[in-house]
Amino acid sequence: MQVADGVHRLTGGVCNFYLVEEGGRLILVDAGAPRDWGLLVRALPGLGRRLEDLEAVLVTHAHSDHTGFAERARASAGAAVWVHQADVAVLTGQAKPGKNDGRASAYLLRVEFWRTLVSLARRGATRLIPVKEASTFADGETLQLPGSPRVVHAPGHTPGSAALLLEGRRVLLTGDVLATHNPLTGRPGPQVMPSGLNHDTPQALRSLEVLDRVRADVLLPGHGDPWTEGAAEAARLARAAGPS
């Protein structure tokens, strides 16, 4: 589904990832779950593209429902894999993820918790598949890739959690910096991720300040539907929603 100019949303149900095209060249923002590989393979012919046209996978943060098939894309298509420097050790398997500030047991009575857990387990996202070779980006860096994505570092969900701004299209791919659907509680609307999935929820809320300065009309989150009322308004509502 095309959700913005030259941006296509792919999803297996819980977590979104996005194909960005420009002049026949492609990048992926995030890589879903490992078994979402088929979604990518099936989407490419409809765009008149081949796997070999994929130049890079930009990982917004090192969680298994976003790193999914990144290593397969690197090995099969020769796509470079990029991540913020603060998350590269986890992505490459050289370090374990830090502890989250909330407890999974707090969500055991939530139907959405179980729906998400079953969906991700079926798609192989219960563990992170390390990427053997990865490049790193830093806050404010504009990558010389299709769409010219600019890195907006917004830690809290993970230390390296980042959004990617397509400035010419006024589109912000938020990863898990900001969601429009809570995967553990089902709460709709702009918000940070639930504490049970965050490295540092207070920091995630503070990081929303960076979105106040981002000129983007459309936000494309890792969880939930597109937001079309601008980055500053989404950040305001997410701050008002608070932690979960």
Protein Blocks (a to p, Z undefined) as FASTA:
>chain_A
ZZbehiacddehjaccddddeehiacdehjhjfklmmmmmmmmmmnopafklpmbdcdfb
dcfklnmmmmmmmmmnopacdddfklmmmmnopaccdddfbdfklmmmpmklmmmmmmmm
mnopabccddfbdcdddehiacddehiaacdddehjbmklccdddfknopacekjmbccb
dfknopgcjddddfklpfblmlmmmmmmmmmmpccfbdcdfbdcddfebjklmmmmmmmn
opZZ
